[in-house]
Amino acid sequence: MFSYCTDPETLSGLSWLSCYLTTGKHMSFYWSFGTVLLLLAITAPAALLFGFGGASAARSRIAPVCWLGKGYIAVVRGVPDIAFFLFFVIALDQGFEYLRHQWMCPDWDQPIRQGNDFIVCAQAKLPLSTSPQIWHEIYGFFLAVLTFAIVFGAFAANVLYGAMRAVPQPQLETAAAYGMTPRQTFWRILVPQMWVYALPGLGNLWMVLIKATPLLFLLGVEDIVYWARELGGTKTARFTDYPHGDWRMWYFGALLIFYLLFTRVSEIFLDRTMKKLTHGQATMGGEAQRKAAA
């Protein structure tokens, strides 16, 4: 990156370190932090949407809808995350390609499943083999986001379902007595009040989601853990211009600091949000605020 980095063998000290930390692979390492943050920024609202849908379905009076919501919560929560990530991404990818194959290649006369191989026509591949590398990376990231959203959406659904049941029943009955329809009661009474009960569980789920981001490595996404292992391993002069020993401890130490700082910022934000939601509420948090203001 710097003009004096043309010949690494002539460098030493801070000049060597500055050139080493600005190589192309290190730039990819720095960009991977943005990948993790982008994953969290997209996955969190998507998982909350899945969770809200699952919780609403679980409390539905329509039996098939209720079974679907409770089944989604039970099945996804009951499968280990690693097993789900390894299986679901492959199944999801093949499902997309199968649907495209049926639509784009109706005259295909060969079996799609041939032993352990899954073979579809070239036009149905996702992404196409002729697509630029960036589209392969975007598609892999999309599958990762969808998988994270479905998995953590099930946990969010369980939290929201419990929060909905925690809203005092007399308030719902009062709304009905005033002539509100079940839909109006749900959106105007139940949903606004359930967040007070849901936020602690959702806050814990957010922390778990942050710690689960290294699972991106299992999904083929070059995240910060991938690059920490790649850059921190022993490098010899035969394979690189910047040889060094096993520095994985330093790279993973940097990841430790990053996650600790990120979780600390999250704790501060969640604490302030909780204080705002409980202000004036008939809860212990609201009572503590009233006593402090008195």
VEXFI-60894 format. One record per residue (C-alpha): residue number from 1; residue in three letters; x, y, z. Coordinates in nm, 2 decimals, padded with zeros to 4 digits. Last residue first. Layout:
# VEXFI-60894
<pt NUM "ala" <X Y Z>>,
...
This chain:
# VEXFI-60894
<pt 294 "ala" <-03.95 01.14 04.38>>,
<pt 293 "ala" <-03.77 01.07 04.05>>,
<pt 292 "ala" <-03.58 00.78 04.19>>,
<pt 291 "lys" <-03.90 00.63 04.34>>,
<pt 290 "arg" <-04.08 00.66 04.01>>,
<pt 289 "gln" <-03.79 00.50 03.82>>,
<pt 288 "ala" <-03.78 00.21 04.06>>,
<pt 287 "glu" <-04.16 00.16 04.02>>,
<pt 286 "gly" <-04.12 00.15 03.64>>,
<pt 285 "gly" <-03.85 -00.12 03.67>>,
<pt 284 "met" <-04.06 -00.32 03.92>>,
<pt 283 "thr" <-04.35 -00.31 03.68>>,
<pt 282 "ala" <-04.67 -00.10 03.65>>,
<pt 281 "gln" <-04.53 00.10 03.36>>,
<pt 280 "gly" <-04.46 00.47 03.39>>,
<pt 279 "his" <-04.12 00.44 03.23>>,
<pt 278 "thr" <-04.07 00.06 03.16>>,
<pt 277 "leu" <-04.01 00.11 02.79>>,
<pt 276 "lys" <-03.76 00.40 02.83>>,
<pt 275 "lys" <-03.56 00.21 03.10>>,
<pt 274 "met" <-03.55 -00.10 02.88>>,
<pt 273 "thr" <-03.42 00.10 02.59>>,
<pt 272 "arg" <-03.15 00.25 02.80>>,
<pt 271 "asp" <-03.04 -00.09 02.92>>,
<pt 270 "leu" <-03.05 -00.24 02.57>>,
<pt 269 "phe" <-02.82 00.04 02.44>>,
<pt 268 "ile" <-02.57 00.00 02.73>>,
<pt 267 "glu" <-02.57 -00.38 02.69>>,
<pt 266 "ser" <-02.51 -00.35 02.31>>,
<pt 265 "val" <-02.22 -00.12 02.36>>,
<pt 264 "arg" <-02.07 -00.38 02.60>>,
<pt 263 "thr" <-02.14 -00.66 02.35>>,
<pt 262 "phe" <-01.95 -00.47 02.08>>,
<pt 261 "leu" <-01.66 -00.39 02.31>>,
<pt 260 "leu" <-01.63 -00.76 02.42>>,
<pt 259 "tyr" <-01.67 -00.88 02.06>>,
<pt 258 "phe" <-01.39 -00.66 01.93>>,
<pt 257 "ile" <-01.16 -00.72 02.22>>,
<pt 256 "leu" <-01.19 -01.10 02.17>>,
<pt 255 "leu" <-01.14 -01.06 01.79>>,
<pt 254 "ala" <-00.81 -00.88 01.86>>,
<pt 253 "gly" <-00.71 -01.16 02.09>>,
<pt 252 "phe" <-00.79 -01.40 01.81>>,
<pt 251 "tyr" <-00.55 -01.22 01.59>>,
<pt 250 "trp" <-00.28 -01.21 01.85>>,
<pt 249 "met" <-00.31 -01.57 01.95>>,
<pt 248 "arg" <-00.31 -01.67 01.59>>,
<pt 247 "trp" <00.04 -01.54 01.55>>,
<pt 246 "asp" <00.22 -01.87 01.47>>,
<pt 245 "gly" <00.55 -01.76 01.33>>,
<pt 244 "his" <00.62 -01.50 01.06>>,
<pt 243 "pro" <00.71 -01.46 00.70>>,
<pt 242 "tyr" <00.60 -01.14 00.51>>,
<pt 241 "asp" <00.67 -01.20 00.14>>,
<pt 240 "thr" <00.47 -01.52 00.15>>,
<pt 239 "phe" <00.49 -01.89 00.05>>,
<pt 238 "arg" <00.85 -01.98 00.06>>,
<pt 237 "ala" <00.93 -01.71 00.32>>,
<pt 236 "thr" <00.73 -01.91 00.57>>,
<pt 235 "lys" <00.39 -01.82 00.73>>,
<pt 234 "thr" <00.27 -01.98 01.05>>,
<pt 233 "gly" <-00.10 -01.93 01.10>>,
<pt 232 "gly" <-00.24 -01.59 01.20>>,
<pt 231 "leu" <-00.34 -01.47 00.86>>,
<pt 230 "glu" <-00.57 -01.77 00.77>>,
<pt 229 "arg" <-00.70 -01.83 01.12>>,
<pt 228 "ala" <-00.78 -01.47 01.17>>,
<pt 227 "trp" <-00.92 -01.45 00.81>>,
<pt 226 "tyr" <-01.17 -01.73 00.87>>,
<pt 225 "val" <-01.27 -01.60 01.21>>,
<pt 224 "ile" <-01.33 -01.25 01.07>>,
<pt 223 "asp" <-01.57 -01.39 00.80>>,
<pt 222 "glu" <-01.50 -01.55 00.47>>,
<pt 221 "val" <-01.85 -01.70 00.41>>,
<pt 220 "gly" <-01.85 -02.07 00.34>>,
<pt 219 "leu" <-02.14 -02.15 00.57>>,
<pt 218 "leu" <-01.92 -02.31 00.84>>,
<pt 217 "phe" <-01.72 -01.98 00.86>>,
<pt 216 "leu" <-02.04 -01.79 00.91>>,
<pt 215 "leu" <-02.07 -01.99 01.24>>,
<pt 214 "pro" <-01.83 -01.72 01.37>>,
<pt 213 "thr" <-02.15 -01.50 01.39>>,
<pt 212 "ala" <-02.29 -01.70 01.68>>,
<pt 211 "lys" <-02.15 -01.48 01.95>>,
<pt 210 "ile" <-02.34 -01.18 01.82>>,
<pt 209 "leu" <-02.66 -01.39 01.79>>,
<pt 208 "val" <-02.62 -01.50 02.15>>,
<pt 207 "met" <-02.60 -01.14 02.26>>,
<pt 206 "trp" <-02.91 -01.05 02.06>>,
<pt 205 "leu" <-03.09 -01.35 02.21>>,
<pt 204 "asn" <-03.01 -01.21 02.56>>,
<pt 203 "gly" <-03.16 -00.88 02.46>>,
<pt 202 "leu" <-03.46 -01.05 02.31>>,
<pt 201 "gly" <-03.52 -01.22 02.64>>,
<pt 200 "pro" <-03.49 -00.90 02.84>>,
<pt 199 "leu" <-03.70 -00.71 02.58>>,
<pt 198 "ala" <-04.00 -00.95 02.58>>,
<pt 197 "tyr" <-04.18 -00.84 02.89>>,
<pt 196 "val" <-04.16 -00.47 02.82>>,
<pt 195 "trp" <-04.22 -00.54 02.45>>,
<pt 194 "met" <-04.56 -00.71 02.53>>,
<pt 193 "gln" <-04.73 -00.38 02.60>>,
<pt 192 "pro" <-04.74 -00.23 02.25>>,
<pt 191 "val" <-04.84 -00.57 02.10>>,
<pt 190 "leu" <-05.13 -00.65 02.34>>,
<pt 189 "ile" <-05.32 -00.33 02.36>>,
<pt 188 "arg" <-05.34 -00.15 02.02>>,
<pt 187 "trp" <-05.24 -00.43 01.77>>,
<pt 186 "phe" <-05.40 -00.73 01.95>>,
<pt 185 "thr" <-05.70 -00.55 02.08>>,
<pt 184 "gln" <-05.77 -00.40 01.74>>,
<pt 183 "arg" <-05.76 -00.74 01.58>>,
<pt 182 "pro" <-05.98 -00.89 01.85>>,
<pt 181 "thr" <-06.23 -00.62 01.79>>,
<pt 180 "met" <-06.26 -00.33 02.04>>,
<pt 179 "gly" <-06.60 -00.26 02.19>>,
<pt 178 "tyr" <-06.50 -00.11 02.52>>,
<pt 177 "ala" <-06.56 -00.44 02.69>>,
<pt 176 "ala" <-06.31 -00.60 02.45>>,
<pt 175 "ala" <-06.05 -00.35 02.56>>,
<pt 174 "thr" <-06.13 -00.42 02.92>>,
<pt 173 "glu" <-06.09 -00.79 02.86>>,
<pt 172 "leu" <-05.75 -00.74 02.71>>,
<pt 171 "gln" <-05.65 -00.53 03.01>>,
<pt 170 "pro" <-05.79 -00.78 03.25>>,
<pt 169 "gln" <-05.56 -01.05 03.09>>,
<pt 168 "pro" <-05.24 -00.89 03.20>>,
<pt 167 "val" <-04.97 -00.91 02.93>>,
<pt 166 "ala" <-04.75 -01.21 03.02>>,
<pt 165 "arg" <-04.90 -01.44 02.75>>,
<pt 164 "met" <-04.78 -01.20 02.48>>,
<pt 163 "ala" <-04.43 -01.20 02.64>>,
<pt 162 "gly" <-04.42 -01.58 02.64>>,
<pt 161 "tyr" <-04.50 -01.58 02.27>>,
<pt 160 "leu" <-04.25 -01.31 02.21>>,
<pt 159 "val" <-03.97 -01.51 02.37>>,
<pt 158 "asn" <-04.07 -01.83 02.19>>,
<pt 157 "ala" <-04.09 -01.65 01.86>>,
<pt 156 "ala" <-03.75 -01.49 01.92>>,
<pt 155 "phe" <-03.60 -01.84 01.96>>,
<pt 154 "ala" <-03.76 -01.95 01.64>>,
<pt 153 "gly" <-03.65 -01.63 01.46>>,
<pt 152 "phe" <-03.29 -01.72 01.57>>,
<pt 151 "val" <-03.29 -02.02 01.35>>,
<pt 150 "ile" <-03.49 -01.87 01.06>>,
<pt 149 "ala" <-03.30 -01.54 01.06>>,
<pt 148 "phe" <-02.96 -01.72 01.08>>,
<pt 147 "thr" <-03.05 -01.94 00.78>>,
<pt 146 "leu" <-03.18 -01.64 00.58>>,
<pt 145 "val" <-02.87 -01.44 00.65>>,
<pt 144 "ala" <-02.64 -01.73 00.56>>,
<pt 143 "leu" <-02.83 -01.80 00.24>>,
<pt 142 "phe" <-02.80 -01.43 00.14>>,
<pt 141 "phe" <-02.43 -01.43 00.22>>,
<pt 140 "gly" <-02.37 -01.73 -00.01>>,
<pt 139 "tyr" <-02.56 -01.55 -00.28>>,
<pt 138 "ile" <-02.37 -01.23 -00.24>>,
<pt 137 "glu" <-02.04 -01.42 -00.25>>,
<pt 136 "his" <-02.13 -01.61 -00.57>>,
<pt 135 "trp" <-02.25 -01.28 -00.72>>,
<pt 134 "ile" <-01.91 -01.11 -00.64>>,
<pt 133 "gln" <-01.73 -01.40 -00.82>>,
<pt 132 "pro" <-01.88 -01.29 -01.15>>,
<pt 131 "ser" <-02.15 -01.51 -01.30>>,
<pt 130 "thr" <-02.05 -01.77 -01.57>>,
<pt 129 "ser" <-02.12 -02.06 -01.34>>,
<pt 128 "leu" <-02.47 -01.92 -01.28>>,
<pt 127 "pro" <-02.56 -01.84 -00.92>>,
<pt 126 "leu" <-02.75 -02.05 -00.85>>,
<pt 125 "lys" <-02.76 -02.32 -01.11>>,
<pt 124 "ala" <-03.09 -02.35 -01.31>>,
<pt 123 "gln" <-02.94 -02.25 -01.65>>,
<pt 122 "ala" <-02.68 -02.52 -01.63>>,
<pt 121 "cys" <-02.94 -02.80 -01.59>>,
<pt 120 "val" <-02.96 -02.97 -01.26>>,
<pt 119 "ile" <-02.75 -03.24 -01.09>>,
<pt 118 "phe" <-02.75 -03.33 -00.72>>,
<pt 117 "asp" <-02.49 -03.59 -00.67>>,
<pt 116 "asn" <-02.49 -03.84 -00.38>>,
<pt 115 "gly" <-02.64 -04.11 -00.60>>,
<pt 114 "gln" <-02.78 -03.94 -00.91>>,
<pt 113 "arg" <-03.06 -03.71 -00.79>>,
<pt 112 "ile" <-03.18 -03.49 -01.07>>,
<pt 111 "pro" <-03.27 -03.79 -01.29>>,
<pt 110 "gln" <-03.22 -03.73 -01.66>>,
<pt 109 "asp" <-03.49 -03.63 -01.91>>,
<pt 108 "trp" <-03.48 -03.25 -01.89>>,
<pt 107 "asp" <-03.76 -03.12 -02.11>>,
<pt 106 "pro" <-03.90 -02.89 -01.84>>,
<pt 105 "cys" <-03.57 -02.70 -01.81>>,
<pt 104 "met" <-03.64 -02.35 -01.69>>,
<pt 103 "trp" <-03.93 -02.40 -01.45>>,
<pt 102 "gln" <-03.85 -02.74 -01.31>>,
<pt 101 "his" <-03.48 -02.65 -01.29>>,
<pt 100 "arg" <-03.56 -02.32 -01.11>>,
<pt 99 "leu" <-03.76 -02.50 -00.85>>,
<pt 98 "tyr" <-03.48 -02.76 -00.81>>,
<pt 97 "glu" <-03.22 -02.49 -00.79>>,
<pt 96 "phe" <-03.40 -02.31 -00.50>>,
<pt 95 "gly" <-03.45 -02.64 -00.32>>,
<pt 94 "gln" <-03.09 -02.74 -00.37>>,
<pt 93 "asp" <-02.97 -02.42 -00.20>>,
<pt 92 "leu" <-03.22 -02.45 00.08>>,
<pt 91 "ala" <-03.12 -02.81 00.14>>,
<pt 90 "ile" <-02.75 -02.73 00.15>>,
<pt 89 "val" <-02.81 -02.43 00.38>>,
<pt 88 "phe" <-03.04 -02.64 00.60>>,
<pt 87 "phe" <-02.80 -02.92 00.67>>,
<pt 86 "leu" <-02.48 -02.75 00.79>>,
<pt 85 "phe" <-02.66 -02.47 00.96>>,
<pt 84 "phe" <-02.91 -02.70 01.13>>,
<pt 83 "ala" <-02.64 -02.94 01.25>>,
<pt 82 "ile" <-02.44 -02.64 01.39>>,
<pt 81 "asp" <-02.74 -02.49 01.56>>,
<pt 80 "pro" <-02.85 -02.81 01.73>>,
<pt 79 "val" <-03.21 -02.90 01.65>>,
<pt 78 "gly" <-03.47 -02.86 01.92>>,
<pt 77 "arg" <-03.52 -02.48 01.88>>,
<pt 76 "val" <-03.59 -02.53 01.51>>,
<pt 75 "val" <-03.84 -02.81 01.57>>,
<pt 74 "ala" <-04.02 -02.66 01.87>>,
<pt 73 "ile" <-04.07 -02.30 01.74>>,
<pt 72 "tyr" <-04.17 -02.41 01.39>>,
<pt 71 "gly" <-04.41 -02.67 01.53>>,
<pt 70 "lys" <-04.57 -02.41 01.77>>,
<pt 69 "gly" <-04.64 -02.18 01.48>>,
<pt 68 "leu" <-04.76 -02.45 01.24>>,
<pt 67 "trp" <-04.98 -02.61 01.51>>,
<pt 66 "cys" <-05.14 -02.27 01.58>>,
<pt 65 "val" <-05.20 -02.21 01.21>>,
<pt 64 "pro" <-05.36 -02.56 01.17>>,
<pt 63 "ala" <-05.58 -02.50 01.48>>,
<pt 62 "ile" <-05.71 -02.15 01.40>>,
<pt 61 "arg" <-05.74 -01.98 01.74>>,
<pt 60 "ser" <-05.39 -01.83 01.68>>,
<pt 59 "arg" <-05.15 -01.81 01.97>>,
<pt 58 "ala" <-04.87 -02.00 01.79>>,
<pt 57 "ala" <-04.93 -01.81 01.47>>,
<pt 56 "ser" <-04.87 -01.48 01.64>>,
<pt 55 "ala" <-04.55 -01.62 01.80>>,
<pt 54 "gly" <-04.42 -01.76 01.47>>,
<pt 53 "gly" <-04.50 -01.43 01.28>>,
<pt 52 "phe" <-04.33 -01.22 01.55>>,
<pt 51 "gly" <-04.03 -01.45 01.55>>,
<pt 50 "phe" <-03.99 -01.45 01.18>>,
<pt 49 "leu" <-04.01 -01.07 01.19>>,
<pt 48 "leu" <-03.77 -01.05 01.48>>,
<pt 47 "ala" <-03.53 -01.28 01.29>>,
<pt 46 "ala" <-03.55 -01.05 00.99>>,
<pt 45 "pro" <-03.49 -00.74 01.21>>,
<pt 44 "ala" <-03.18 -00.90 01.37>>,
<pt 43 "thr" <-03.05 -01.07 01.05>>,
<pt 42 "ile" <-03.00 -00.76 00.84>>,
<pt 41 "ala" <-02.80 -00.55 01.09>>,
<pt 40 "leu" <-02.63 -00.86 01.23>>,
<pt 39 "leu" <-02.51 -00.97 00.89>>,
<pt 38 "leu" <-02.40 -00.62 00.80>>,
<pt 37 "leu" <-02.19 -00.61 01.12>>,
<pt 36 "val" <-02.03 -00.94 01.04>>,
<pt 35 "thr" <-01.96 -00.84 00.68>>,
<pt 34 "gly" <-01.82 -00.51 00.80>>,
<pt 33 "phe" <-01.57 -00.70 01.02>>,
<pt 32 "ser" <-01.49 -00.90 00.71>>,
<pt 31 "trp" <-01.37 -00.58 00.54>>,
<pt 30 "tyr" <-01.08 -00.56 00.78>>,
<pt 29 "phe" <-00.98 -00.91 00.70>>,
<pt 28 "ser" <-01.01 -00.85 00.33>>,
<pt 27 "met" <-00.78 -00.55 00.38>>,
<pt 26 "his" <-00.55 -00.78 00.56>>,
<pt 25 "lys" <-00.54 -01.02 00.27>>,
<pt 24 "gly" <-00.45 -00.73 00.03>>,
<pt 23 "thr" <-00.16 -00.62 00.25>>,
<pt 22 "thr" <-00.19 -00.32 00.47>>,
<pt 21 "leu" <-00.09 -00.48 00.81>>,
<pt 20 "tyr" <00.23 -00.62 00.67>>,
<pt 19 "cys" <00.34 -00.29 00.52>>,
<pt 18 "ser" <00.28 -00.11 00.85>>,
<pt 17 "leu" <00.46 -00.39 01.04>>,
<pt 16 "trp" <00.77 -00.38 00.82>>,
<pt 15 "ser" <00.79 00.00 00.86>>,
<pt 14 "leu" <00.74 -00.04 01.23>>,
<pt 13 "gly" <01.04 -00.26 01.27>>,
<pt 12 "ser" <01.22 -00.38 00.96>>,
<pt 11 "leu" <01.21 -00.35 00.59>>,
<pt 10 "thr" <01.46 -00.45 00.32>>,
<pt 9 "glu" <01.32 -00.79 00.27>>,
<pt 8 "pro" <00.97 -00.65 00.21>>,
<pt 7 "asp" <01.08 -00.49 -00.12>>,
<pt 6 "thr" <00.80 -00.28 -00.27>>,
<pt 5 "cys" <00.66 -00.17 00.06>>,
<pt 4 "tyr" <00.84 00.17 00.05>>,
<pt 3 "ser" <00.56 00.32 -00.17>>,
<pt 2 "phe" <00.29 00.23 00.08>>,
<pt 1 "met" <00.00 00.00 00.00>>,
